[in-house]
Amino acid sequence: MKRIFVLTMALALLGLCTLGHASPAQAAYDGPKLKFRVAHTTPPGNHITLAFEKFKELVEQKSDGKIKVQIFPNAILGSDRVLMEGAQKGSLEMAVSSTPNMANFSPLYQVFDLPYITSPDKQQQFYAAIDKGPLADYFHKVANDIGLEPIMYAEYGYRNFVSIKRPIRGVADLAGLKMRTTDSTVEVEVAKILKMNPTPVAWGETYTALQQGTVDGEGNTFPHMYGAKHHEVLKYAATTYHNYCMQVMMANKKWWDKQPASVQKVIREAAAEALQYQRDVLYPKNEREAREGFLKAGITIVDLTDEQLDEFRKATRPVWDKFKNVLPDDLVQMVLDTQK
């Protein structure tokens, strides 16, 4: 009996010690109840869609269910531009847009569209700069100046050229193709310099445009195209990796500034954790699955060699000169510094 008593007391003391040293992350949420909406254009199953679902899960978990997140995926509420205009005006609390489509709101986002300004083998340096480094600070001000608050730079990936017309093994194979682009003027100039015919088409209309021959191809990531079922109509692809893109989740700034610190903390933490999960787990898995899906659909994928990629780099470099008056030298250098 004495042993049992001593053991019981020891366990009780251990429990008190554990409670006394609980980490701040485990502290109960003491903020208000809240409900907000996030709208994006990404299709079901895509790593971007799954990242926002993870964000929702984490926000609700960290707030003990007091903060509810309503997700509107797959362009249900409109295109990137329409959604971000909603966030700007305050008719939506949060919206998501690709960085090329953010050019509708500030031309400075086009710096990421410059062909080959970043490369897949330097991603960790880039992440550090856009998450908490100089690029994060720079674009925080850019967003605030247009009435938005950046919450999460979700991974989108590197774009590749694809076609319904012919295999792509070099620059010459793109000539004459009607290429779907976003509203980014950089993207349009890239198409022009590669002797394609740029055709801006909203993302939600691209499948039909390919199907009907309104466009002959597009430049996008394999997961994004696969999730939107573009593999059903595409025939050829090449790993051009010609530019990197992000899906930026923005909040209406006035709405964000009204939220107490407890709410902002939960949202920031959830966004950071969801982003890391996306980069480490969701994106690599989705990239593999999309590539396999392309091959199973009979799409010919040409994996370009370093020499072939050099041809694309040299051919598209003059595009940079066309935007010297739009993109400040210090911003371009800031991105280039991430590639060292």
CORUR-V621393 format. One line per field, one symbol per residue. psi: psi as a letter, one per 40 degrees, with the letter a starting at -180 (. if undefined). A space follows every 10 residues. Layout:
psi: ???
This chain:
psi: dddddddddd dddddddddd fhiddeiihe aiiihiihhi eiiieidddd dddddddddd ddefedhhhh hgaffdeaid ddddddddde eidiihiidd eedddhedee deehhfdiid efdddddddd deaddddded ddddeffihh dhgihdahii hiiediihei ddeeheihhh iaehdddddd dddefihhgh hideeddddd deedieaihi iddddddefd eddidiiigd fdiiiihhhi ihdddddehi dddddddddd dddddddddd dddddddddd ddddddeehh hhhiiddddd dddddededd deededhidd dddddddee.
